[in-house]
Amino acid sequence: MTPKAAVEIAKRHVADVFGSDHVQSVALEEIEFDDSNGVWNVTIGFTRERDRDLPIAGFALALEPVRERIYKVVRIDDKSETPISVKNRDPS
């Protein structure tokens, strides 16, 4: 599979898996081929909205949603072109 194909598969997979989180701005961040395992590691970044609660005098007040940038590594098998896993990107 080509790198471009791996990226498209990863983007579609993230949009499908996290679709209920209203993902936006899905973009490639990094791509790497692990030759020893025959796996593409594709880091996809996207923005999603989260509700933010603000405690006021013992009560929680829901404010406007907060947008946060999320980074996920999608592992894709090179031969079958199938996503194997989705993990949080290691921040280090």
C-alpha positions as CSV (number, residue, x, y, z in Angstrom):
1,M,0.0,0.0,0.0
2,T,1.2,3.5,-0.6
3,P,1.6,6.1,2.1
4,K,-1.2,8.1,0.6
5,A,-3.6,5.1,0.8
6,A,-2.6,4.5,4.5
7,V,-3.4,8.1,5.3
8,E,-6.8,7.9,3.7
9,I,-7.6,4.6,5.5
10,A,-6.6,6.2,8.8
11,K,-8.6,9.3,8.3
12,R,-11.7,7.3,7.4
13,H,-11.3,5.1,10.4
14,V,-10.9,8.0,12.8
15,A,-14.0,9.7,11.3
16,D,-16.0,6.5,11.7
17,V,-14.8,5.5,15.2
18,F,-15.0,9.0,16.7
19,G,-17.8,10.3,14.5
20,S,-20.2,10.7,17.5
21,D,-17.7,13.1,19.1
22,H,-18.3,15.6,16.2
23,V,-14.7,15.4,15.0
24,Q,-13.5,18.3,12.8
25,S,-10.3,19.3,11.1
26,V,-9.1,15.7,10.6
27,A,-5.5,15.9,9.4
28,L,-2.3,13.9,9.0
29,E,0.3,14.6,11.6
30,E,2.9,11.9,11.1
31,I,3.3,8.7,9.1
32,E,5.8,5.9,9.6
33,F,6.2,2.4,8.1
34,D,7.3,-0.3,10.5
35,D,9.1,-2.7,8.1
36,S,9.7,-5.4,10.7
37,N,5.9,-5.8,11.4
38,G,4.5,-4.7,8.0
39,V,2.4,-2.0,9.7
40,W,1.8,1.7,9.0
41,N,1.7,4.0,12.0
42,V,-0.4,7.0,11.0
43,T,-0.9,9.8,13.5
44,I,-4.1,11.7,12.9
45,G,-5.0,14.9,14.6
46,F,-8.5,16.2,14.9
47,T,-10.6,18.6,16.9
48,R,-13.6,17.6,19.0
49,E,-15.9,19.4,21.3
50,R,-16.2,18.6,25.0
51,D,-18.6,20.0,27.5
52,R,-16.8,22.0,30.2
53,D,-18.3,22.1,33.7
54,L,-17.6,25.0,36.0
55,P,-18.3,24.5,39.7
56,I,-20.1,27.4,41.2
57,A,-21.1,27.3,44.9
58,G,-21.3,23.5,44.9
59,F,-23.2,23.3,41.5
60,A,-21.9,22.4,38.1
61,L,-22.8,24.9,35.4
62,A,-22.4,23.6,31.8
63,L,-20.7,26.2,29.6
64,E,-20.1,26.4,25.9
65,P,-18.3,23.3,24.6
66,V,-14.5,23.5,24.6
67,R,-12.6,22.4,21.5
68,E,-9.6,20.3,22.0
69,R,-7.0,18.8,19.6
70,I,-6.6,15.1,19.9
71,Y,-3.9,12.9,18.4
72,K,-4.4,9.3,17.6
73,V,-2.0,6.7,16.1
74,V,-3.8,4.4,13.7
75,R,-1.9,1.1,13.0
76,I,-2.8,-0.4,9.6
77,D,-1.7,-3.7,8.3
78,D,0.1,-3.2,5.0
79,K,-1.1,-6.4,3.3
80,S,-4.7,-6.4,4.3
81,E,-5.0,-2.6,4.4
82,T,-7.0,-3.0,7.6
83,P,-6.8,-0.9,10.7
84,I,-5.4,-2.9,13.6
85,S,-5.6,-0.4,16.5
86,V,-6.2,3.2,17.5
87,K,-4.1,4.5,20.4
88,N,-3.4,7.9,22.0
89,R,-0.2,9.3,20.7
90,D,2.6,9.2,23.2
91,P,3.3,12.8,24.2
92,S,7.0,12.3,24.6
